Amino acid sequence: MNVVKGSVVKSTAGRDRGGYFVAVDVTDRFVTIADGKERKLSKPKRKNVRHISPTAHVIELSGMTDRKLKRLLRELEPEANEETITTGRE
């Protein structure tokens, strides 16, 4: 799994399943994620890399605020849903 800092990921397990987040920090087995709403950049959630799915989008985190992050993820979410629909089970 190729997740780098700033990658937009989709949660595949847990209470936040289906939500889109940005990877704030990446280690071997864990990624810390934030969405600017439930999980702020100041207190990201630690998540196992097996429980996320990377997308093709990467966000630059320097100068990012929770408000900007929330808006960017909201804009990217419909695009990611369209990709899932067109490449889903047919």
C-alpha positions, 0 to 999 in steps of 0.5 A: 500500500503506497500511502504518503503524508498528504494522501487522501484515503478512504476508511474501510473499517471502523466507525468512520468507515466510508469517510475520507481523510488525509494522512497526517503521518505515516509509519510502517503499520499505522497512519494518523488521519484527520478530516478537519471535522471529527478528527482535527489536525491537532489530534489525528486518529491512529489507524492501521494501514489495512483499514484504509484505502488510498485514493489518487489525490494528495494534499499539501499540508503546509499551512493547512487549517481544519476549515480548509481541510474539511472543504477540500475533502468535501470537494474531493468526495464526489469525485472519489464516489464517481470513480468507485461507481464507474470501476465498481461491480458491473 
